[in-house]
């Protein structure tokens, strides 16, 4: 289980994501140092902002886009 955060994760919507898509990546929630969800469980996947070097939360549309990209890369 990851460290407990006192503040919620910043949320990244599609408009923000499309301004700088290379800034964000999807990481496994099992990696060392990933935060837990608000209910204390581990995330399966979690967003990461490479510019601020911190975890973020993606809206559903951004999350689905990134998962599709991961699946396409795995199938190549």
HELIX and SHEET records of a PDB file:
HELIX    1   1 UNK A   14  UNK A   19  1                                   6    
HELIX    2   2 UNK A   21  UNK A   23  5                                   3    
HELIX    3   3 UNK A   60  UNK A   74  1                                  15    
SHEET    1   A 4 UNK A  10  UNK A  12  0                                        
SHEET    2   A 4 UNK A  54  UNK A  58  1                                        
SHEET    3   A 4 UNK A  45  UNK A  49 -1                                        
SHEET    4   A 4 UNK A  24  UNK A  28 -1                                        
END                                                                             
